[in-house]
Amino acid sequence: METSFLTGTPLFCGVEEGAVEEILTCLEAERRRFAKGQVIYRAGDTVRELGLVLSGSVSIENDDFWGNRSILDRVEPGQVFAETYACVPGEPLMVSAVAAEPSEILFLTAARLLAPCGRGCAFHALLVRNLVAISAQKNLRLSRRIFHTSAKTIRGRLLSYLSYQASRAGGVEFDIPFNRQQLADYLGVDRSALSAELGKMRREGLLEVDRQHFRLLGEPL
């Protein structure tokens, strides 16, 4: 495993490369590959391992009784998922984690992270601090989604989301991490209605869009 990749992730931030292999052994690390669309964790499961995305990406999804899907988050390489549930033994997952594309995941046993082992490894406190910071960042992302979906209209939700993406990119041209269906699920709207609204906004000269690439034009209405 590329230790330089891991030391560049938020969870392993501050860890020296020479200590990575020891850490992985202590945390009972296991690598697994998943095909696109394969369920990694299903809602209702109980888990003891958090996942760190090595390649690909993972969609955090919620499906209601009637099969309506909402995308709550997209986990990219270097990011972690299921850490909250892994740290609370026996708590059933309220969401599912699904491979959004062919992905490789590194699983780490949460209990071994939270409880110092008998070997006296010095990295536990550092990783716990990093995990707390990651949880805080996730709370911010959840807050942003609530903000984006608070508007009553599809256009209002699009303007909120695209404005944030432009601000994050530092310019009016950017790529988003979602295809059209995933964007509709994330914003909690119908895909056809979303595509129709994007077409209307394009005709009004508010934006240009090519698949996942956007360029904002003029002033939002």
N, C-alpha and C positions, 0 to 999 in steps of 0.2 A: 504494500500500500504506500502511496505517496505521502510521506509524513509532512512534506512541505504544504500540501493541500490542506491537511487537517489543521496545522498550526495557523493557517490563514482563515479558519472558520471562527465564528463568534464563540462557539462552545470551547474551543481549544486555544483561544486567544491568550497569549502570555506563556504558553507551554513551550519548552524547548524541544526541538526535533528529537534529540536523543532520548527524551523521556516518553515519546509517544507509544512505542511498542510496549513498554511496561504498563502504561495506562490502559491500553487496549486489552492486554491480558487480564489486568485487574478488573476491568468492567465487562469481562466475558464478551468481547466484541465478536460480532458475526456479520458477514457480508452476504446479502441476498440480491438476486436480480428479479425484476418484475416486468412483464410485458405491458404494453399500453392497454389501459382499461382494467388491469388486474387489481383486485381489491387487496390492499395491504392489511388494513384493519377495518372491520365492519362495525357499524353502530351496534351497541349491545355487548361487544367484546370487552373483556377485561385484559389489561396488558401489564407487563412488567418491564418492557423495554421501550426506550425512546428511539426514534429513528433519525439518522442524519443522512441527508441526501448527498450521495457521492456524484451521481450523474443523473440526467433526466430531470423530472419534476413530479411533485405529488399534489394532487388536488384534495382539499379538505371539503367534504360535501355533506349536505343534510338532505335526506329524502323524507317527505311526509307520507302519510298513510296511502295517499292516492298516487304516489310516484312523482310528485313535483319536486324537482331538484333545485337546491340553492348551493352555490359555491361560496364558501366562507373565506377561503384562503388558497393561495398557490405557494407551495414550498419549493424553493429553487436549490441548486447545488450549494452545499455549505450550511444550509439551514436545517433546523430540527423540527420534528412534529411528535405529537402524542406524549410530550414530556410531562404535562400536567397530570394526565391519567396514570402514567407510569410511576409517578411519585405518590399517588394515592391508591394503594393496593385495594383491589376489589371494586373500584368505582367503574361502572359500565360506561363505555364510550357513548357520547351523544351524537357523534358524527362518524363518518367513514373517511378513511384515507385511501385514495385510489391513484394508481400510477397514471399520470396524464400523458406519458410517453414512456418508451423503454427506459427503465431506471435501475440504478443500483443503490441500495440502501445499506448503511452501516447501523446495526442495532446494538445498543448499549444497555446494560442492566442498571436500572435506576437505583435499586437498593444498594448496589455496590458503589454507586457514586455518592449517595447521601450518607452512608455509614462508613467511616474510616475502617480500612481493612487491618488485619493483624500485621501486615508488612510495614505499616507506618508510612504509606505513600504520602508524599508532601503535596500532591496536586489536588486533593479533594476539595480543600477550601477554595482554591482558585476556580475550579470547575463549577462549584456551587454558586460562586459569585457571578460567573459568566451565565449560568442558567437563570439566575434571578434577572439579570439584565435582558436576556432573551425573552423571558416572560413579560417584562415590562414593554418591550418593543411590540410583542404580539397584542398586548392590550391596546396599544396605540393603533395598530392595524385594524383591530376589531372596531375601535371607535370610529376610524375613518370610514369603514364600510357602513356603519350605522348612519354616519353623516351623509354618505353618498346615496343611501336608500331612503332617506327621510323625506325627500321631495315627493309630491303626489303624482307628478307627471313623469313620463319616460324622458322627455327632454330635460327636465330639471335634474334627473339622476345622471344623465349623460353629461350635462354641463358641469356638474359637481365632480364627476369622476375624471373627465378629460381635463378640466382645469387643474386638478391635483397632479395628473400625469405630466402636464406641461410644466408645472412648477417644479416637479421632481426632476424633469429632464433639463430644466434651465433654458427652455426654448419652446417654440410652437410646434416643432416636429419631433415625433417620438414613436416608439413601438410599445404596444401594450402586451401583457403576457397571456391574453385570452383570445381564443377564436370567437366567432360571433355567438355560438351557443353558450360558451362559457361566460362571455360577457353578460348575456341575458340572464343566465343563472346567478351570476354575482350580483347584478343589480335587481334581481327579483322581478323580472318582466318577461313577457312573451317574446320569443325570438323574432317572429314575423313582425310584431309591432315595433321591436327595436330596429330591425333592418329598415322598416318603412320610415321611422323617424330619422335615422341616419341619412336615408336618401333625401328626405325633405330638407334636412339641415345642409346637405351638400348642394341642393338646388338653390337654397337661399344664400349660398356663398359663405356659410359659417365654417366649413371645414372641407378638407379633401381626405379621402380614406381609401386605402388599398390593402385589403385583408386586415392585418394587425398594425399597419402603419398609418398614423394620423398626422395631419397638418392643420392646425387651427388658423382660421382666417377671420378678419373683421372682429366685430364686437358681439359677444353673446347677447341674445334677446331675453 
